[in-house]
Amino acid sequence: MNISVIGTGYVGLVTGACFAEMGNSVTCVDIDAKKVENLKEGIIPIYEPGLEKIVLQNHENQTLNFTIDIKKALQNSNICFIAVGTPMGEDGSADLQYVLAVAKSIGENMTHHMYIIDKSTVPVGTADRVKEMVQKTLDIRDSQLTFDVISNPEFLKEGVAVADFMKPDRVVIGADNERAFDVMRELYAPFTHSHERLVTMDIRSAEMTKYAANAMLATKISFMNEIANICERVGADVNQVRHGIGSDSRIGYSFIYPGCGYGGSCFPKDVQALAKTAKDFGYEPKILDAVEIVNYAQKRIISDKVIKKFGEDLNGKTFAIWGLAFKPETDDMREASSITIINELTKRGAKIKAYDPKAENEAKEHYLKGNNNVLYVCSKYDALSDADAMILVTEWKEFRSPDFDEMKKRLKNAIIFDGRNQYNRKRLCESGFEYFEIGVK
Ligand SMILES: NC(=O)c1ccc[n+]([C@@H]2O[C@H](COP(=O)([O-])OP(=O)(O)OC[C@H]3O[C@@H](n4cnc5c(N)ncnc54)[C@H](O)[C@@H]3O)[C@@H](O)[C@H]2O)c1
């Protein structure tokens, strides 16, 4: 099939590459000319395991192409994915300016019937707005062309995005006619051939499903963080509590790990966008608001512990940070807890020595740009030299079982603040470390 994907970010590039890998002919479009030029030269803008290989291979085979020319891309395809960003607007709602700009471009440039598929995470009712925009633009052209708008929200997880796309748990399709469902069945058949994974529904329900999924996962995280904070005050150990509740099959072990808050490009903005939608429709979303309030405080829990230990004035103190990305196996730092922790410490005079296996450039060029109190180092052990304490923020595999003797040798004080509850308290205390984790007194 001939496909165009508009927006070549995390979702667009993975979508384009995976469809190309299954034998389709795909053109990825972006307005960022530099990104497109780089991709043509084989420079991949993001770190995502397995992505580079399939992008390079399919580009070489000419089944995956990159362009800034949407007109050319639409001429050669009859299926068009919208995969541009939907960042948080000032009032918490999803900012739809990029999605609607693409809808307008499609209306201006399409030359035959198109299946227009919303893959971006968009509030309920957006497909109707996309439809209106395309139709309005066609009317201006005095064109009789027809089109279908379909909702196909994306559930991939950064860090395992290619694997998720290739073997999805489910593919949610919202459409209003059988022909549209049939096209989507054909498109996804190679990814779902071992068993049926397509979940078909009406368009508004598909749009809502994405928000409900992310809100549910964020709720589990904030719920467990709240339990951790109570544990800490009453003298219980959240690590033991986690095992105790996770063994209940109705609860399960996933997403109940306590930590220093969730970040990323999805949960923070999607929880707030859903809350805003609810309010716009006259409903007060008490749980969603609480999920966000708990997470805001949770991102400050490690800096609060550091301040409690070292005092409000951190001039002359240096802290080693292990991990900048919002989670392991990605270089994405959007809404990462590391940003809050580092800013809270440096504004009190502290210096930071930071190490992350992949996210250093993102930090330097965007999220911590201009913060001259941060020094980036090339290894986790280099970060520790002469630091007053180590702070673990992102649970990369290489941080799971470090050489604690080496750490002790390098650190000025054998102190660890663990934002992801990675280590064994007993072992660390026996080796002479002072160990602070979440949800344990
Ligand atoms: N990142 C994730 O893990 C993830 C997972 C599921 C869903 N989503 C959703 O998918 C959507 C995209 O997210 P992302 O993380 O890929 O965003 P991103 O910011 O990484 O990429 C968006 C891309 O769209 C491009 N763009 C903007 N306007 C354009 C236009 N008019 N024409 C062509 N290109 C344009 C940008 O230059 C950018 O490269 C969002 O709605 C997001 O919520 C993201």
The ligand as an ORCA input file, in Angstrom:
! r2SCAN-3c Opt
* xyz 0 1
  N       6.076      9.856     21.931
  C       5.296      8.862     22.335
  O       5.716      7.944     23.033
  C       3.853      8.803     21.898
  C       3.136      7.604     22.054
  C       1.824      7.560     21.632
  C       1.231      8.681     21.099
  N       1.924      9.837     20.978
  C       1.263     10.997     20.362
  O       1.691     11.089     19.009
  C       1.765     12.479     18.607
  C       3.168     12.790     18.120
  O       4.055     12.651     19.207
  P       5.630     12.597     19.005
  O       6.211     12.266     20.319
  O       5.942     11.759     17.824
  O       5.918     14.141     18.642
  P       7.273     14.794     18.120
  O       7.290     16.160     18.671
  O       8.412     13.869     18.383
  O       7.088     14.864     16.528
  C       6.187     15.689     15.871
  C       6.764     16.030     14.508
  O       5.765     16.693     13.735
  C       6.416     17.690     12.938
  N       5.425     18.647     12.451
  C       4.777     19.635     13.123
  N       3.935     20.288     12.295
  C       4.026     19.697     11.097
  C       3.390     19.911      9.829
  N       2.480     20.872      9.658
  N       3.724     19.117      8.812
  C       4.645     18.149      8.949
  N       5.276     17.883     10.123
  C       4.967     18.658     11.165
  C       7.466     18.250     13.866
  O       8.473     18.952     13.164
  C       7.968     16.981     14.559
  O       9.055     16.406     13.852
  C       1.335     13.277     19.839
  O      -0.033     13.544     19.758
  C       1.614     12.332     20.984
  O       0.816     12.593     22.110
  C       3.245      9.925     21.339
*
